[in-house]
Amino acid sequence: MSTPFPLDTAIAPPTPAPVVARRAKAPAAEPAKAAVDVKPLSSRHAALRAFLRNPAAVAGVVLLVFMLVLALFAPLLYPGDPLDMVAPPLLWPGQDATYPLGSDSLGRDVIAGIAHGARVSLAVGVVAATLSLLIGVLVGATAGYFGGRIDDVLVRITELFQTMPSFLFVIVVVAIGQPSVPVIVFAIGLASWPVIARLVRAEFRALRETEFVLAARSQGFGHARIIFQEILPNALPPVIVTTSVLVASAILIESALSFLGMGDPNAVSWGSMIGQGRELLRTAWFLTALPGAAIVLTVLALNLVGDGLNDAFNPRLRGR
């Protein structure tokens, strides 16, 4: 009655089952390993890629680089003093190949003035924006981090500067001091810092109670280290965007001052060229149009770069 053969056949089938299961699981291990090897992009790399994908921002960078190269190599391209009278007066653009953009009423080369004027206008814009950035960051960081009475006092000082029209304030400072490039830079920087201060203060108030700041305090870090090494790097993206706009505003303010005759008489800028050519606007319109076009292109480039940075640093706009 004993039947060993069926017992053997009943026991044999389970043996290949683990082999089949192992073969089925083996391909699944490779994607899991590949998924572990993939590293997510950091926020900076994602912002850079988003900025480079923005054609308007890239166009702004190209325009801005062209203006910077023109300003840097102006002494090599057009040596000598741009105020020298080297050509017949009132040459129109294209009339003489030696002076492709013509000459003004005193025989000064227009293209040499635009190249050398780029040095003054861009320098005023960058240095004035840097000065306002330093003042605004110090005031805003101190007010937003400490709060209390310090915040109240600094906010009142900021509001006092904001109640005064910026351009009139610059005119008063330049009129009191000597109309020179350093005085103009100081006046513009002193009038523009409240925008940065309010922005930095808002960022510090939002970040001062976050976990990484509390962890830094628990480790005994000083206030200066927490402000400049922990909070400030996380508050920089909107500040960088605003700084690009400040550079454009400083260039426009300097041009307006030079147009009104309050610029440095010993330096050539785009605004001074426009101011000197306004009397010949009907007969020689190119004397104001050409430096005006340089201002428009530079300000447009800065605004495009600022918008591109805003879209790149803002996570909500980055995915569009």
Rosetta silent file (secondary structure, phi, psi, omega in degrees, C-alpha in Angstrom):
SEQUENCE: MSTPFPLDTAIAPPTPAPVVARRAKAPAAEPAKAAVDVKPLSSRHAALRAFLRNPAAVAGVVLLVFMLVLALFAPLLYPGDPLDMVAPPLLWPGQDATYPLGSDSLGRDVIAGIAHGARVSLAVGVVAATLSLLIGVLVGATAGYFGGRIDDVLVRITELFQTMPSFLFVIVVVAIGQPSVPVIVFAIGLASWPVIARLVRAEFRALRETEFVLAARSQGFGHARIIFQEILPNALPPVIVTTSVLVASAILIESALSFLGMGDPNAVSWGSMIGQGRELLRTAWFLTALPGAAIVLTVLALNLVGDGLNDAFNPRLRGR
SCORE:     score description
SCORE:     0.000 S_00000001
   1 L     0.000  -18.630 -178.845    0.000    0.000    0.000 S_00000001
   2 L   -75.243  133.635 -178.045    2.917    2.339    0.399 S_00000001
   3 L  -125.313   87.476 -177.996    3.500    4.527   -2.662 S_00000001
   4 H   -69.301  -26.077 -176.246    6.832    6.367   -2.399 S_00000001
   5 H   -63.650  -45.063  177.111    6.689    7.609   -6.003 S_00000001
   6 H   -63.522  -32.579  178.583    3.841   10.087   -5.477 S_00000001
   7 H   -64.486  -39.847  179.364    5.530   11.424   -2.397 S_00000001
   8 H   -65.415  -40.788  179.924    8.657   12.156   -4.400 S_00000001
   9 H   -68.775  -27.771  178.939    6.709   13.905   -7.085 S_00000001
  10 H   -75.686  -30.563 -177.836    4.874   15.992   -4.487 S_00000001
  11 H   -83.983  -29.708 -173.504    8.067   17.142   -2.831 S_00000001
  12 L   -64.282  -42.923 -174.516   10.029   17.896   -6.017 S_00000001
  13 L   -58.286  -35.711 -177.166    8.071   20.873   -7.432 S_00000001
  14 L   -63.546  -17.253 -175.178    8.747   23.361   -4.595 S_00000001
  15 L   -64.198  -41.692 -179.250   12.501   23.291   -5.247 S_00000001
  16 H   -76.201   -9.629 -176.455   12.605   25.554   -8.347 S_00000001
  17 H   -59.709  -46.444  177.890   10.312   28.155   -6.772 S_00000001
  18 H   -61.401  -32.485  179.751   13.075   30.045   -4.908 S_00000001
  19 H   -65.936  -41.865  178.710   15.130   30.112   -8.098 S_00000001
  20 H   -64.638  -40.350  179.863   12.275   31.708  -10.002 S_00000001
  21 H   -65.396  -38.826  179.370   11.726   34.217   -7.221 S_00000001
  22 H   -66.695  -39.400  178.404   15.401   35.141   -7.187 S_00000001
  23 H   -66.546  -34.748  179.352   15.412   35.652  -10.932 S_00000001
  24 H   -70.886  -32.406 -178.347   12.339   37.843  -10.693 S_00000001
  25 H   -83.529  -23.137 -175.677   13.873   40.016   -7.981 S_00000001
  26 H   -60.453  -46.090  179.749   17.291   40.364   -9.599 S_00000001
  27 H   -64.742  -28.323 -178.309   16.286   42.902  -12.324 S_00000001
  28 H   -69.797  -20.455 -178.593   14.491   45.064   -9.737 S_00000001
  29 H   -73.196  -27.752 -177.335   17.728   45.587   -7.812 S_00000001
  30 H   -69.600  -46.638  176.088   19.400   47.499  -10.673 S_00000001
  31 H   -62.408  -33.944  178.801   16.892   50.392  -10.886 S_00000001
  32 H   -64.423  -39.960  178.604   16.998   50.694   -7.116 S_00000001
  33 H   -67.472  -39.947  178.491   20.768   51.034   -7.232 S_00000001
  34 H   -64.677  -36.464  179.391   20.518   53.529  -10.075 S_00000001
  35 H   -66.501  -31.739  178.495   17.981   55.531   -8.125 S_00000001
  36 H   -70.104  -34.129 -177.148   20.382   55.725   -5.202 S_00000001
  37 H   -74.074  -21.153 -179.113   23.166   57.016   -7.446 S_00000001
  38 L   -74.043  124.728 -179.153   21.060   59.915   -8.821 S_00000001
  39 L  -107.173  130.409 -179.744   21.764   63.067   -6.840 S_00000001
  40 L   -68.841  148.407  178.465   19.253   65.914   -6.856 S_00000001
  41 L   -69.523  143.475  175.714   20.439   69.287   -8.108 S_00000001
  42 L   -72.315  166.205 -178.640   21.151   71.923   -5.503 S_00000001
  43 H   -63.841  -34.010  179.450   19.078   75.091   -5.416 S_00000001
  44 H   -68.192  -42.415  178.651   21.968   77.106   -6.870 S_00000001
  45 H   -66.127  -39.294  178.159   22.396   74.759   -9.818 S_00000001
  46 H   -64.925  -39.264  178.058   18.648   74.751  -10.413 S_00000001
  47 H   -66.083  -40.230  178.796   18.584   78.555  -10.314 S_00000001
  48 H   -64.766  -42.025  178.592   21.506   78.746  -12.751 S_00000001
  49 H   -65.598  -39.357  177.604   19.835   76.355  -15.168 S_00000001
  50 H   -65.703  -36.248  178.789   16.576   78.286  -14.957 S_00000001
  51 H   -67.734  -42.029 -178.693   18.442   81.537  -15.617 S_00000001
  52 H   -71.042  -21.682  176.933   20.253   80.114  -18.660 S_00000001
  53 L   -80.137  -11.118 -178.065   16.955   78.832  -20.052 S_00000001
  54 L   -87.236  108.780 -176.897   15.540   82.371  -20.002 S_00000001
  55 H   -65.821  -33.370  179.065   16.310   83.929  -23.418 S_00000001
  56 H   -66.105  -40.695  178.853   15.542   87.466  -22.219 S_00000001
  57 H   -66.259  -40.443  178.419   17.971   87.123  -19.312 S_00000001
  58 H   -65.070  -39.523  176.264   20.688   85.738  -21.582 S_00000001
  59 H   -63.018  -39.446  176.002   20.152   88.635  -23.989 S_00000001
  60 H   -62.332  -40.087  177.686   20.502   91.033  -21.076 S_00000001
  61 H   -63.806  -41.156  179.884   23.781   89.404  -20.063 S_00000001
  62 H   -63.146  -45.039  177.944   25.098   89.705  -23.615 S_00000001
  63 H   -62.062  -42.989 -178.118   24.226   93.414  -23.773 S_00000001
  64 H   -66.961  -39.917  177.858   25.720   94.043  -20.357 S_00000001
  65 H   -64.702  -38.610  177.923   28.943   92.199  -21.205 S_00000001
  66 H   -61.681  -43.178  178.935   29.247   94.227  -24.405 S_00000001
  67 H   -66.447  -38.156  178.639   28.957   97.488  -22.452 S_00000001
  68 H   -66.498  -41.320  177.957   31.479   96.286  -19.873 S_00000001
  69 H   -64.665  -40.894  177.505   33.974   95.292  -22.559 S_00000001
  70 H   -61.723  -40.333 -179.983   33.507   98.662  -24.262 S_00000001
  71 H   -70.231  -39.805 -177.825   34.153  100.447  -20.973 S_00000001
  72 H   -68.698  -38.803 -175.363   37.197   98.355  -20.068 S_00000001
  73 L   -99.802   14.029  178.545   38.909   98.673  -23.448 S_00000001
  74 H   -59.947  -42.884  178.374   37.958  102.302  -24.118 S_00000001
  75 H   -64.341  -27.183  178.275   41.525  103.598  -23.455 S_00000001
  76 H   -82.538  -38.965 -178.794   42.898  101.057  -25.931 S_00000001
  77 H   -74.321  -38.829 -177.385   40.269  101.529  -28.593 S_00000001
  78 L  -133.170   77.701 -178.415   40.154  105.317  -28.342 S_00000001
  79 L   -68.628  160.276 -178.862   43.330  106.589  -26.671 S_00000001
  80 L    96.339  176.555 -179.362   43.646  110.176  -25.616 S_00000001
  81 L   -81.382  125.063  179.040   41.270  112.546  -23.899 S_00000001
  82 L   -66.396  -12.235  177.755   37.676  112.223  -25.206 S_00000001
  83 L   -87.219   -3.362  178.994   37.294  115.977  -24.604 S_00000001
  84 L   -70.547  143.986  177.524   39.968  116.809  -27.195 S_00000001
  85 L   -90.323  103.336 -171.274   38.805  118.547  -30.368 S_00000001
  86 L  -118.443   -5.812 -174.006   40.104  116.222  -33.048 S_00000001
  87 L  -135.646  163.558  171.924   37.575  116.455  -35.902 S_00000001
  88 L   -61.355  146.728 -176.867   35.668  119.070  -37.876 S_00000001
  89 L   -69.109  147.361  172.778   32.553  120.143  -35.967 S_00000001
  90 L    57.005   47.857  169.103   29.161  118.539  -36.527 S_00000001
  91 L   -79.298  132.491  179.161   30.165  115.578  -38.640 S_00000001
  92 L   -80.921  155.432  177.461   27.178  113.299  -39.179 S_00000001
  93 L   -58.056  131.334 -179.114   27.456  109.534  -38.548 S_00000001
  94 L    86.205   -6.636 -179.229   28.940  107.825  -41.592 S_00000001
  95 L   -74.191  -33.288  179.540   30.188  111.052  -43.141 S_00000001
  96 E  -133.608  126.455 -177.683   33.829  110.337  -42.249 S_00000001
  97 L   -65.641  -25.220  179.015   35.185  106.829  -41.778 S_00000001
  98 L   -68.750  -30.868  179.950   37.671  108.079  -39.191 S_00000001
  99 E  -124.316   82.252 -169.647   34.796  109.230  -36.995 S_00000001
 100 L   -63.304  -27.758  179.044   32.027  106.668  -37.660 S_00000001
 101 L  -104.268   13.302  175.048   29.494  108.241  -35.270 S_00000001
 102 L    84.845 -168.446  179.904   30.330  111.831  -36.170 S_00000001
 103 E  -138.708  161.533 -179.315   31.481  114.720  -33.999 S_00000001
 104 L   -89.601 -168.026 -175.063   29.822  117.333  -31.809 S_00000001
 105 L   -68.238  -18.792  178.251   29.760  121.103  -32.157 S_00000001
 106 L  -101.528    4.390  179.218   33.316  121.387  -30.772 S_00000001
 107 L    83.293   23.017  178.014   34.796  118.648  -32.956 S_00000001
 108 L   -91.280  140.413 -176.571   34.949  115.928  -30.301 S_00000001
 109 E   -68.648  124.790 -176.087   34.636  112.323  -31.424 S_00000001
 110 H   -71.067  -43.480 -177.779   31.198  110.979  -30.469 S_00000001
 111 H   -67.443  -32.904  174.522   32.122  107.297  -30.398 S_00000001
 112 H   -66.973  -38.378  176.799   35.129  108.023  -28.190 S_00000001
 113 H   -65.070  -38.643  178.831   32.840  109.940  -25.838 S_00000001
 114 H   -66.950  -41.020 -179.669   30.379  107.033  -25.695 S_00000001
 115 H   -65.950  -47.441  178.955   33.167  104.527  -24.968 S_00000001
 116 H   -72.166  -31.361  176.446   34.781  106.656  -22.249 S_00000001
 117 H   -66.576  -27.248  176.131   31.360  107.715  -20.960 S_00000001
 118 H   -63.725  -33.913  178.650   30.537  104.058  -20.400 S_00000001
 119 H   -63.225  -45.136 -177.995   33.384  103.906  -17.879 S_00000001
 120 H   -70.961  -47.678 -176.196   31.978  106.782  -15.839 S_00000001
 121 H   -64.542  -45.163  179.717   28.303  105.816  -16.071 S_00000001
 122 H   -68.688  -37.524  178.478   28.853  102.140  -15.251 S_00000001
 123 H   -64.420  -42.541  177.813   31.322  102.964  -12.472 S_00000001
 124 H   -62.095  -44.197 -179.214   28.860  105.370  -10.889 S_00000001
 125 H   -63.566  -45.413 -176.433   26.080  102.800  -11.125 S_00000001
 126 H   -70.426  -46.444 -176.635   28.079   99.902   -9.673 S_00000001
 127 H   -68.836  -40.991  178.387   29.814  101.825   -6.883 S_00000001
 128 H   -64.324  -41.324  177.405   26.667  103.702   -5.835 S_00000001
 129 H   -65.440  -37.116  177.839   24.674  100.447   -5.762 S_00000001
 130 H   -65.307  -41.319  178.256   27.443   98.789   -3.725 S_00000001
 131 H   -63.571  -45.981  177.930   27.419  101.645   -1.214 S_00000001
 132 H   -65.016  -32.620  177.539   23.647  101.501   -0.847 S_00000001
 133 H   -66.175  -43.175  179.256   23.884   97.711   -0.546 S_00000001
 134 H   -63.369  -47.439 -179.460   26.385   97.923    2.330 S_00000001
 135 H   -64.490  -45.674 -177.302   24.364  100.519    4.231 S_00000001
 136 H   -64.754  -39.492  179.639   21.062   98.754    3.595 S_00000001
 137 H   -66.918  -43.446  179.858   22.338   95.321    4.615 S_00000001
 138 H   -63.038  -46.497 -178.598   23.854   96.615    7.857 S_00000001
 139 H   -68.402  -48.056 -177.836   20.750   98.572    8.829 S_00000001
 140 H   -66.134  -39.976  179.436   18.246   95.932    7.736 S_00000001
 141 H   -66.643  -42.225  178.761   20.147   93.010    9.262 S_00000001
 142 H   -64.187  -44.036 -179.365   20.569   94.783   12.598 S_00000001
 143 H   -67.618  -44.517 -176.803   16.914   95.816   12.738 S_00000001
 144 H   -73.210  -29.695 -177.195   15.515   92.470   11.639 S_00000001
 145 H   -81.185  -46.552 -175.475   17.755   90.319   13.824 S_00000001
 146 H   -84.558  -38.359 -179.280   17.601   92.150   17.146 S_00000001
 147 L    66.871 -162.125  176.365   14.123   93.675   16.930 S_00000001
 148 H    65.458 -140.892 -177.716   12.741   95.650   19.862 S_00000001
 149 H   -67.631  -35.451  177.602   13.885   99.227   20.366 S_00000001
 150 H   -60.796  -42.353  178.398   16.783   98.848   17.948 S_00000001
 151 H   -63.412  -43.229 -179.371   14.318   97.857   15.257 S_00000001
 152 H   -61.560  -44.506 -178.415   12.041  100.794   16.066 S_00000001
 153 H   -65.484  -46.575 -177.922   14.856  103.349   15.877 S_00000001
 154 H   -68.010  -33.819  176.922   16.304  102.006   12.629 S_00000001
 155 H   -66.729  -39.425  178.288   12.874  101.760   11.009 S_00000001
 156 H   -65.453  -39.419  177.185   12.173  105.410   11.865 S_00000001
 157 H   -64.604  -41.371  178.170   15.506  106.466   10.343 S_00000001
 158 H   -62.867  -43.433  178.365   14.732  104.446    7.222 S_00000001
 159 H   -65.184  -32.802  177.049   11.299  106.026    6.924 S_00000001
 160 H   -62.866  -42.500  178.002   12.865  109.463    7.335 S_00000001
 161 H   -70.277  -32.075 -178.665   15.075  108.887    4.316 S_00000001
 162 H   -74.499  -24.219  179.071   12.199  107.407    2.344 S_00000001
 163 H   -71.160  -21.382  179.468    9.988  110.448    2.894 S_00000001
 164 L   -88.407  133.965  175.210   12.475  112.618    0.988 S_00000001
 165 L   -60.226  130.614 -173.286   12.404  112.388   -2.826 S_00000001
 166 H   -61.110  -44.952 -175.601   15.572  110.576   -3.859 S_00000001
 167 H   -67.994  -40.139  177.532   16.441  112.785   -6.814 S_00000001
 168 H   -65.557  -36.868  177.540   15.939  116.030   -4.880 S_00000001
 169 H   -63.550  -41.450  178.276   18.049  114.636   -2.048 S_00000001
 170 H   -64.225  -41.637  179.084   20.847  113.832   -4.517 S_00000001
 171 H   -60.852  -42.485 -179.407   20.636  117.344   -5.996 S_00000001
 172 H   -64.289  -44.065 -178.822   20.934  118.914   -2.540 S_00000001
 173 H   -65.794  -42.299  179.940   23.954  116.789   -1.596 S_00000001
 174 H   -68.367  -35.786  178.648   25.720  117.471   -4.903 S_00000001
 175 H   -67.411  -36.344  178.234   24.929  121.196   -4.643 S_00000001
 176 H   -69.767  -45.855  178.352   26.410  121.331   -1.133 S_00000001
 177 L   -88.678 -177.365  178.273   29.525  119.421   -2.131 S_00000001
 178 L   -79.766  132.113 -179.715   31.646  119.798   -5.235 S_00000001
 179 L   -68.674   87.981  179.158   30.016  118.300   -8.359 S_00000001
 180 L  -133.189  169.022 -177.796   32.465  115.449   -8.898 S_00000001
 181 H   -61.738  -45.701  177.817   32.156  111.738   -9.478 S_00000001
 182 H   -60.489  -39.461  179.051   32.879  110.731   -5.834 S_00000001
 183 H   -66.575  -40.376  178.775   30.294  113.200   -4.514 S_00000001
 184 H   -64.505  -42.133  178.182   27.703  111.979   -7.017 S_00000001
 185 H   -62.157  -44.830  179.671   28.373  108.362   -6.078 S_00000001
 186 H   -62.675  -42.247 -178.286   28.060  109.171   -2.375 S_00000001
 187 H   -65.790  -43.864 -179.861   24.821  111.095   -2.897 S_00000001
 188 H   -66.924  -43.122  177.987   23.186  108.354   -4.958 S_00000001
 189 H   -63.231  -36.496  179.906   24.274  105.622   -2.545 S_00000001
 190 H   -71.502  -25.317 -179.018   23.008  107.622    0.424 S_00000001
 191 H   -90.195  -14.237 -171.327   19.620  108.102   -1.218 S_00000001
 192 H  -106.322   -8.233 -173.790   19.097  104.496   -2.362 S_00000001
 193 H   -70.653  -24.878 -178.320   19.836  102.345    0.699 S_00000001
 194 H   -59.367  -30.785  178.349   16.333  102.350    2.322 S_00000001
 195 H   -62.608  -45.573  178.237   15.001   99.946   -0.328 S_00000001
 196 H   -66.501  -39.904 -177.493   17.668   97.381    0.547 S_00000001
 197 H   -62.346  -44.516 -179.697   17.240   97.962    4.273 S_00000001
 198 H   -67.377  -37.040  178.602   13.508   97.215    4.267 S_00000001
 199 H   -67.110  -46.146 -179.849   14.001   94.118    2.126 S_00000001
 200 H   -65.734  -39.187  177.760   16.796   92.720    4.306 S_00000001
 201 H   -59.853  -43.973  179.244   14.841   93.502    7.475 S_00000001
 202 H   -63.865  -39.955  179.025   11.837   91.534    6.193 S_00000001
 203 H   -66.707  -40.511 -179.509   14.033   88.564    5.274 S_00000001
 204 H   -68.707  -37.628  177.875   15.768   88.557    8.671 S_00000001
 205 H   -65.085  -31.103  178.914   12.480   88.735   10.547 S_00000001
 206 H   -79.405  -25.005 -173.768   11.282   85.690    8.628 S_00000001
 207 H  -104.176  -12.799 -171.216   14.491   83.691    9.150 S_00000001
 208 L   -70.753  -18.630  179.745   15.619   84.575   12.676 S_00000001
 209 L  -108.216   16.038  178.682   13.371   81.955   14.349 S_00000001
 210 L   -76.567  170.506 -172.787   14.064   79.101   11.935 S_00000001
 211 H   -66.793  -40.183 -176.744   15.595   75.826   13.036 S_00000001
 212 H   -69.780  -29.050  176.039   19.091   76.402   11.690 S_00000001
 213 H   -72.304  -42.230  177.146   19.313   79.766   13.480 S_00000001
 214 H   -63.577  -36.683  176.821   18.130   78.228   16.746 S_00000001
 215 H   -66.207  -38.439  177.762   20.681   75.455   16.293 S_00000001
 216 H   -65.473  -38.845  177.315   23.435   78.022   15.767 S_00000001
 217 H   -66.468  -39.115 -179.317   22.407   79.839   18.950 S_00000001
 218 H   -66.282  -25.305  177.214   22.367   76.596   20.908 S_00000001
 219 L   -85.059    0.168  175.624   25.965   75.946   19.821 S_00000001
 220 L    85.960   19.371  178.176   27.037   79.294   21.238 S_00000001
 221 L   -67.890  146.046  177.996   27.655   81.184   17.991 S_00000001
 222 L   -75.746  168.326 -178.463   27.957   84.953   18.306 S_00000001
 223 H   -63.298  -40.978 -177.994   25.514   87.433   16.809 S_00000001
 224 H   -63.461  -40.274 -179.486   27.903   88.499   14.060 S_00000001
 225 H   -68.336  -40.685  179.441   28.478   84.912   12.926 S_00000001
 226 H   -65.529  -39.763 -177.486   24.771   84.121   12.917 S_00000001
 227 H   -68.182  -50.381 -170.133   23.948   87.304   10.968 S_00000001
 228 H   -90.234  -23.158 -177.494   26.652   87.126    8.308 S_00000001
 229 H  -108.415  -21.001 -177.261   27.238   83.363    7.987 S_00000001
 230 H  -107.634  -51.495 -173.419   23.862   81.811    8.751 S_00000001
 231 H   -87.808  -45.559 -173.643   21.025   84.213    7.905 S_00000001
 232 H   -58.827  -43.286  177.526   22.491   86.577    5.311 S_00000001
 233 H   -59.133  -30.493  178.495   23.385   83.897    2.701 S_00000001
 234 H   -81.090  -14.346  178.999   19.762   82.710    2.803 S_00000001
 235 H  -100.766    1.204 -174.504   18.471   86.269    2.398 S_00000001
 236 H   -72.594  -36.030 -174.369   20.699   87.177   -0.570 S_00000001
 237 H   -52.322  -52.386  177.982   18.589   86.098   -3.598 S_00000001
 238 H   -66.764  -27.323  178.054   15.999   88.916   -3.411 S_00000001
 239 H   -68.215  -40.624  178.918   18.761   91.363   -2.448 S_00000001
 240 H   -62.879  -41.641  178.625   20.761   90.476   -5.580 S_00000001
 241 H   -61.975  -44.200 -179.595   17.706   91.063   -7.756 S_00000001
 242 H   -67.635  -33.880  179.865   17.082   94.462   -6.187 S_00000001
 243 H   -63.521  -38.426  177.512   20.746   95.440   -6.523 S_00000001
 244 H   -62.213  -34.650  176.410   20.599   95.013  -10.305 S_00000001
 245 H   -71.364  -35.042  178.419   17.705   97.461  -10.377 S_00000001
 246 H   -65.019  -36.669  177.250   19.647   99.883   -8.175 S_00000001
 247 H   -61.450  -44.929  178.000   22.530   99.915  -10.655 S_00000001
 248 H   -62.781  -41.406  179.193   20.125  100.913  -13.433 S_00000001
 249 H   -64.860  -39.310  179.129   18.555  103.594  -11.222 S_00000001
 250 H   -64.682  -38.686  177.577   21.971  105.013  -10.322 S_00000001
 251 H   -63.389  -42.072  179.602   22.910  105.281  -14.006 S_00000001
 252 H   -66.702  -40.453  179.521   19.677  107.145  -14.726 S_00000001
 253 H   -65.554  -42.782  177.873   20.145  109.513  -11.770 S_00000001
 254 H   -63.403  -38.682  178.222   23.719  110.313  -12.794 S_00000001
 255 H   -65.620  -39.372  178.246   22.557  110.948  -16.358 S_00000001
 256 H   -65.816  -39.798  177.398   19.827  113.260  -15.120 S_00000001
 257 H   -63.352  -45.711  179.183   22.319  115.192  -12.982 S_00000001
 258 H   -65.145  -34.433  177.407   24.715  115.582  -15.895 S_00000001
 259 H   -63.749  -35.219  178.914   21.835  116.638  -18.131 S_00000001
 260 L   -82.724    1.799 -179.946   21.030  119.401  -15.655 S_00000001
 261 L    83.891   15.959 -179.461   24.660  120.552  -15.639 S_00000001
 262 L  -107.371   17.146  177.059   25.431  119.144  -12.182 S_00000001
 263 L   -87.562  179.783  178.536   27.792  116.414  -13.347 S_00000001
 264 L   -72.976  118.490 -178.264   31.558  116.310  -13.148 S_00000001
 265 L   -69.877  -16.769 -178.335   32.851  118.828  -15.742 S_00000001
 266 L   -95.548    3.036 -178.369   36.152  116.945  -16.024 S_00000001
 267 L  -127.509  142.594  177.740   34.579  113.567  -16.858 S_00000001
 268 L   -95.462  126.428  174.743   32.613  112.445  -19.902 S_00000001
 269 L  -133.086  167.889  179.584   29.427  110.507  -19.214 S_00000001
 270 H   -63.048  -38.252  179.120   26.405  109.614  -21.265 S_00000001
 271 H   -66.016  -39.546  178.464   24.310  112.140  -19.397 S_00000001
 272 H   -66.523  -34.889  176.922   26.782  114.969  -19.997 S_00000001
 273 H   -65.842  -38.925  177.048   26.811  114.162  -23.721 S_00000001
 274 H   -66.442  -41.061  179.276   23.018  114.369  -23.809 S_00000001
 275 H   -64.228  -36.881  179.711   23.110  117.654  -21.894 S_00000001
 276 H   -75.454  -23.889 -179.227   25.632  119.175  -24.276 S_00000001
 277 H   -95.571   -1.281 -176.559   23.684  118.086  -27.346 S_00000001
 278 H   -68.700  -27.566  179.461   20.232  119.239  -26.270 S_00000001
 279 H   -70.976  -19.396  179.705   20.774  122.728  -27.746 S_00000001
 280 H  -111.527   32.086 -173.837   21.301  121.108  -31.158 S_00000001
 281 L   -65.226  -33.948 -178.437   18.431  118.677  -30.894 S_00000001
 282 L   -81.987  -34.620 -176.055   16.749  119.850  -34.101 S_00000001
 283 L   -94.638  -29.706 -179.891   19.834  120.200  -36.271 S_00000001
 284 L  -138.583   70.095 -174.725   22.048  117.403  -34.882 S_00000001
 285 L   -65.919  -22.991 -177.512   19.723  114.993  -33.100 S_00000001
 286 H   -65.624  -21.958  179.899   22.300  112.179  -33.123 S_00000001
 287 H   -65.568  -27.749  175.933   24.303  113.980  -30.410 S_00000001
 288 H  -100.484  -29.965 -176.340   21.557  113.131  -27.904 S_00000001
 289 H   -70.609  -39.512 -176.025   20.149  109.992  -29.547 S_00000001
 290 H   -68.503  -51.553  174.605   23.370  107.977  -29.547 S_00000001
 291 H   -65.991  -29.825  174.626   24.302  108.364  -25.848 S_00000001
 292 H   -64.403  -37.933  176.753   20.607  108.057  -25.031 S_00000001
 293 H   -64.944  -36.420  177.382   20.527  104.737  -26.868 S_00000001
 294 H   -63.496  -40.629  177.556   23.526  103.577  -24.814 S_00000001
 295 H   -64.984  -44.485 -178.492   21.655  104.417  -21.605 S_00000001
 296 H   -61.539  -45.299 -179.716   18.505  102.659  -22.814 S_00000001
 297 H   -64.569  -40.079 -179.387   20.390   99.491  -23.779 S_00000001
 298 H   -67.739  -45.951  179.280   22.298   99.370  -20.491 S_00000001
 299 H   -65.387  -39.374  176.914   19.218   99.934  -18.331 S_00000001
 300 H   -62.023  -42.812  179.047   17.269   97.421  -20.427 S_00000001
 301 H   -62.159  -42.896  179.522   20.040   94.841  -19.982 S_00000001
 302 H   -65.065  -39.617  178.401   20.087   95.348  -16.216 S_00000001
 303 H   -67.605  -38.436  177.072   16.307   95.024  -15.996 S_00000001
 304 H   -64.805  -41.437  177.219   16.348   91.838  -18.082 S_00000001
 305 H   -64.841  -41.633  178.217   19.050   90.372  -15.868 S_00000001
 306 H   -62.736  -43.102  177.228   17.106   91.383  -12.758 S_00000001
 307 H   -64.795  -39.200  177.653   13.909   89.762  -14.035 S_00000001
 308 H   -64.683  -39.531  176.378   15.838   86.637  -14.970 S_00000001
 309 H   -65.777  -38.264  178.460   17.388   86.421  -11.512 S_00000001
 310 H   -63.252  -44.233  178.367   13.980   86.890   -9.925 S_00000001
 311 H   -66.869  -34.005 -177.793   12.523   84.051  -11.984 S_00000001
 312 H   -74.786  -39.716 -176.964   15.528   81.832  -11.261 S_00000001
 313 H   -82.949  -18.743 -177.979   15.662   82.383   -7.502 S_00000001
 314 L   -88.830  114.513 -178.256   11.899   82.248   -6.990 S_00000001
 315 H   -62.788  -29.758 -179.301   10.805   78.573   -6.711 S_00000001
 316 H   -69.931  -33.454 -179.282    7.226   79.463   -7.638 S_00000001
 317 H   -91.715  -14.345 -174.705    8.293   81.061  -10.918 S_00000001
 318 H   -68.412  -29.916 -176.085   11.096   78.602  -11.703 S_00000001
 319 L   -83.643   -0.764 -177.923    8.751   75.859  -12.873 S_00000001
 320 L   -73.599    0.000    0.000    7.005   77.973  -15.525 S_00000001
